[in-house]
Amino acid sequence: MKYSKEEQIAIGARLYNHEITHREAIIEYEISSSSIDNYIRAYKRSKGIPINSPPSVKQSSPKPPKRSSDMDIE
């Protein structure tokens, strides 16, 4: 179901304030979990609450295996 921005913010507020759980919102409003995340973000933006983004994953190339010539052999 499509909700207006005001409705999305109101739903996001209920979720943010722990008035309903994610599961309850999915059933009551017939929305997806990604919509829930978006509604909570919309609520936070409307109130000036900082939005925490997940930490970025550093993409690095794997180190090559050590060769015996690279190791100190006594």
FILUMTI-814685 format. One line per 10 residues: number of its first residue (from 0); for each residue x, y, z of C-alpha. Coordinates in nm, 3 decimals, padded with zeros to 5 digits. Layout:
residues N
NUM	X:Y:Z | ...
end
This chain:
residues 74
0	00.000:00.000:00.000 | 00.122:00.352:-00.078 | 00.142:00.600:00.208 | 00.186:00.979:00.194 | 00.505:01.135:00.331 | 00.317:01.244:00.643 | 00.185:00.890:00.696 | 00.532:00.743:00.641 | 00.677:00.979:00.902 | 00.398:00.889:01.147
10	00.464:00.516:01.096 | 00.838:00.580:01.131 | 00.774:00.764:01.459 | 00.578:00.469:01.598 | 00.862:00.236:01.506 | 01.136:00.468:01.634 | 00.954:00.516:01.965 | 00.904:00.138:02.000 | 00.525:00.167:01.998 | 00.514:-00.119:01.746
20	00.764:-00.380:01.633 | 00.886:-00.431:01.279 | 00.675:-00.745:01.253 | 00.364:-00.561:01.373 | 00.423:-00.282:01.119 | 00.465:-00.532:00.835 | 00.130:-00.691:00.921 | -00.064:-00.376:01.015 | 00.053:-00.155:00.728 | 00.135:-00.426:00.472
30	00.483:-00.286:00.410 | 00.824:-00.443:00.355 | 01.117:-00.432:00.594 | 01.300:-00.199:00.354 | 01.000:00.039:00.368 | 01.024:00.028:00.747 | 01.388:00.137:00.728 | 01.293:00.418:00.489 | 01.008:00.536:00.713 | 01.233:00.545:01.019
40	01.491:00.746:00.821 | 01.217:00.985:00.705 | 01.108:01.035:01.065 | 01.465:01.098:01.181 | 01.522:01.351:00.901 | 01.200:01.533:00.994 | 01.322:01.566:01.355 | 01.688:01.638:01.277 | 01.801:01.312:01.438 | 02.135:01.188:01.300
50	02.102:00.889:01.072 | 02.359:00.620:01.141 | 02.472:00.446:00.828 | 02.632:00.105:00.843 | 03.012:00.110:00.840 | 03.157:00.082:00.494 | 03.339:-00.234:00.407 | 03.695:-00.166:00.305 | 03.770:-00.340:-00.021 | 04.128:-00.455:-00.020
60	04.304:-00.708:-00.230 | 04.410:-01.022:-00.048 | 04.774:-01.052:00.046 | 04.969:-01.306:-00.155 | 05.084:-01.612:00.038 | 05.432:-01.596:00.183 | 05.698:-01.781:-00.005 | 05.976:-01.962:00.171 | 06.224:-01.709:00.030 | 06.030:-01.433:00.209
70	06.070:-01.597:00.549 | 06.379:-01.590:00.762 | 06.511:-01.941:00.761 | 06.796:-02.020:00.994
end
